[in-house]
Amino acid sequence: MSNMKIAAQLYTVREFCRDEAGIIASLEKIAKIGYKYVQISGVADIDPHRMRELMDANGLKCVVTHYGFERYWNELDAMIEKHKILGSPNAGIGGFFAEDREDVRYYLEFAEKAEFVAQKFKENGMGFVYHNHAHEFIHFDGKTALELLYEKAPTMQTELDLHWVVAGGGDPVQWIEKYAGRMNVIHYKDFGVNGKGERLYREIGEGNLNWMAINAAAEKAGVEYCIVEQDDTYDRDPFESLAISYKNLKAMGLQ
């Protein structure tokens, strides 16, 4: 039995969470599947006290969020307070999309700001995490942009997205091992292809990633929450996709 816990990324069901009524119905469905942990991202930004109340009513705990970086930079005190109300041990962003993704200066300037934000969250007992996509695997003088970001913002925690690691040409296990001890949360999403060889999002265990090796590496690295995210479920109900991933991860021994 693994010590790692399964969480649902609400971005997966974002189209059903455009208002409070939708959030209520969605949290009920997610809890019914068996999830006890969630990530808040891409949903209606309702009052944090109310959001906490709705999560508590369904036996759910927020373990990390994604908000735009400008909110953290311009409203830092308010965002720290927001996460305290939500009871989340981590705050985060969904990535950095530079004006020119091939100019290293943008990454370095962002990292300087991110380090300041991360230090403030750390002072308040929370982590500030960065979630990658594929473009951070561009190289600058032998290092990826992702490596530079974490070097220049040493307080910032990582939230590796394994699907995007593969899309960027990386090895998930290698990258998990690289940031061992710096990763409380991780994004689990499988990687598949269609007959044309086009990249597809798949439910956990329904694609081509080596989950036995990934789970072993993540546990050894100190990951606590494995967050199921599927950006697109295509013609399948996203709640069904979350249920499939949950069932498969439970079968792998996660909690």
N, C-alpha and C positions, 0 to 999 in steps of 0.2 A: 504493500500500500504506500503510495506516494504521500508526501506532506504538502504537495502543491494543491492549490485550490482553483476550481474552475470558475471563471467570471464571464459575464456576457457584456459585450460592447454594445451599448444602446444605438450606436451609429448603424448597426446592422438593421435595426427596425425604425430608423429615423423617419420614414414616411408615415409611420403610424403614431408619431410622437410630436405632432405639430401644435398641440395645445394640451392643457392639463387633462382633459378627458381622455385623450389619446395616450398620454403618459400613464394614467391610472390603469387603463385597460392593458397596456403593454407590460407594465410591471407585474400585474396579476398573472399574465400568461407566462412570463419569464420565471416567476417564482413557482408556478405550477409545473414547469418543466423540471425543476429541481435546483435551479441556480440560487445561490445565496449571496453572490457578489456581482456588482455591475461596474461598468465604466460609463460615466456621463459624457456624451459627446453627440453633437449633431441634433439635439432635441430642443424643444421649446425651453427657453431660459426662464423658468418660473422662479418665484421667490425661493431662496435656498431653505428657509424654514419649512415651507410647504413641501418641497422636494424631499427633504429629510423625513418629514412626517409620512409621506407616501411610501418611501423605501422601508421605513420602520414597520409600517402596517403590513408589508409583504415579506418581512423577515430578510430584507436585502440591505447590503452595506455597499456604499460607494468606496472603491479602492483607488481610483484615479480618475482624472477628467482630461478633456481636451477643450481648450478655449484658444482663441486667437492670441498671438503673442502681444499684440498691441494693447490688449486689455490688461495683461500683466504689467506691461511697461507703464501704461498711463494711469492705471487704477490699482496699483500694487497693494496698498493697504486694504482696500475693499475686497480684492481677490483673495488675500490671505484670510480675511474674516469669513468670506464666503465658504472657503474650504474647511475652516474650523466648524462652521455650522453644519456643513454636509457630513462632517466626520470622516473626511477622506484623508488617508495618510500621504497621498500624493496628489500633486497638481501637474498638469502637463499641457503640451501643445502637440498638434498633429504633424508638425514638420515646419521647415523653413524653406520658403520658395523665393529664392533671390530674384531680383530684377534681371540679373544676368547670371545664370547658374554656372557659367564657365569662367567667372571672375572670382578668384579666391578671396578678394577683399571683402565681398559681401558676407561670406561665411565667417570671416574673422571678426568683422564688425558686429555681426549678430551674436557671436559667441561671447564677446565682451559684455554685451547687454544681458545675455542669458545667464552668465555667471553672477551678475549682480542680483538678478531675480532669484536664482537658485540659493544664494547665500541668505537672502531674506526669508525664504521659505524654510531653510534649514534652521535658522534662528528661532522659528516658530514651530519646530518639531515636525516638519513635513518635507518630503522630497519634491523636487521639481524635475520632471522627466521629459525627455525628447523622443519622439516617435519618428522613425525614418520612413522614407519611400525609397525608390530606386536611384533617384538622381544624386543622392549623397555619396554614391559609390564612384563618382567621377574622381579622377586622380589629379593631384597637384604635386609635382616633384616627388612622386613615389608614395604619396599618402592619399587616402580617400578623404573627401570632404567630411565624411562622418567622423573619421579619426581626428581630423583637425578640430572639429567642433568639440569633441570630448576632451581633447588636450587643452584647448583654450578656455574651456568652461569646466574645470575639474570638479566643481560641486554639483553640476548637473548630472542627474541620473539618466540611465538609458531605459528605453522601452522598445527593444528590438521588435520589428515586425518581420517575421520570418519569411513570409511570402515575398515581401519587397527585397529582403536580403538576397533571395534566389534570383529575383528579377534583375537585381543589380550585378549578378554574377558571383555572389558570395556563397560561402558554405555556412549554413545556419549553426552547426555545432561549433565551428571555428570561431564564429563571432560571439556566440554565447560564452565560450571559454575565455575569449578576449576580455569581456567585461564582467567576468565573475566577481561577485561582491558589490557590484554597482547597479544591480538590476533586481528590484523588488517585483516588478511587473513586466510581462512580456506579451506580445501579440501573437496569438496562434491563428493562422489561417493557412489552409492547404493550397497546393499549387497543382493545377491540371492544365491540359491542353485539349483542343478539339482536333478534328480530322485535318484541319489546315495548319495545325501547329501553333495556333493562337493561344496566348496565355489566358487561363481562366481561374477564377476563385472557386475553391471547392470546400465542402464541409470537411472538418478534421477527420482524417482517416479515409477519405474518399478520393484523395489525390495521390501525389507522388512523393511527398516528403517522408523522410525516415523518422517516424515519431518515436520509435523505441530509442534511437540514439539521441534525438532532440530532448526527450523527457529526461533521460539520464543526465545529459549535460546541463539542462536547466536546473534540475534539483541540486546537482553538485555546485552550481553557480550561486545558489541561494535564492532562486526565484520563488516567490510565495504565491503570486497570482498569475495564472495562465488565462489570458483574456481572449475569448473567442470573438473574432471579427470576420465578417464576410461582407465585403463592400457591395457585391452584387450577387443575388441568389438566382438571377435570371427568371425563369418561369415558376420557381418554387416559392412558396410562402416562406418569408424569412424566419418566422417562428418555428417552422418545421426544420429549416436548416440549423437553427440554434439547438433544436432538440436532437438532431442527428449528431452534431458535434459533441453535445453533452453526453449522449449515450456512449459514443465511441471513446471519449476521454475517460469516462467512468470505467469502461471495460479495460482501459490501459492502467487503471489503478489510481487515477487522480480523484481528489475529493470534490 
